[in-house]
């Protein structure tokens, strides 16, 4: 899985947000706010990565158990899918 083109991670007034750029700005209105783990996963998804690689990266980055990491990943990916941001 990988992020679609046309979106950029920005920090605005200390808040991490994903905003549309270029042609994506026409069809996607608004922005998505990300917490620290969301920013980490967003950066991981800039390259083609599978679920198990993303899980392993989360476990290496954060002191969390498998179940928590899987739940966080699923919630994040579901949000991105609903917004049309995942290929």
N, C-alpha and C positions, 0 to 999 in steps of 0.2 A: 504494500500500500504506500501511497505517496500523496502529498498535498497537490491540489490543482494549482496551476500557474495563476498569477494575478492577485495574490494576497501577500501582505507584508506584515511582519511583526514590528510594532513600534512601541516605544515607551513615551507616554504623554502624561505629563504632570505626575510622574512616579507610578503610573498604572500601565501595565502591559496589555496592549490591544492588538488584534489582528484587523487590518483594514484592507479594503479592496483598492487595487491600483490599476491604472490603465483601463482596458475594456471591461474588466470585472466590476469597475465602479458603476457601469451602466445598469447591470442586472442585480447587483448585491448592494443593498442600502443598509448602512449601519456599520457596526463593528462588534467584535467578540472580545470580551475581557478575559484575560488568562491569569491564573495564579502562577506561582513559581514552578509547580510540577507541570502545569499546562505549557508554560514556556519551554521547559525541558523537552516534553514530548513533541511540541511543535518543531523544535530544532531537529529532533531525531527523524521526524517525518519529512524533512527536506530532501532526504535521499530515500530510495526504495528500501523499505524495511518491512519485515514480517512481524506477526504478533509475538512470536517467541523472542525475537531480537529486541523488540521494544520492551517486553517484560524483563528481560535480562538487563537491559540498560537502566530501567527504573530501579531494579533491585540493587544494582551496583551504585547508583547515585543516591538513593534514599535508604534510610534504615527502616524498612517496612517489610511485612511478611508478604508471601505470595498472594494470599487472598485480597489483601488491601490493594496491592499493586494491580491485580487483575481487575478489581472493581473500579479503581481510578482510571485505568486505561479504557475499559469498556465505556464508562460514562463520557470520557473525553472523545473517543472515537464516535460514539453515538451523536454527540453534539455536532461534531464536524460533518458527519454524514447527513444529518438533518439540514445543515446549512449548505450542503453541496460542495464542501471543501476537500473531500477525499476522492482520489481516483480509484 
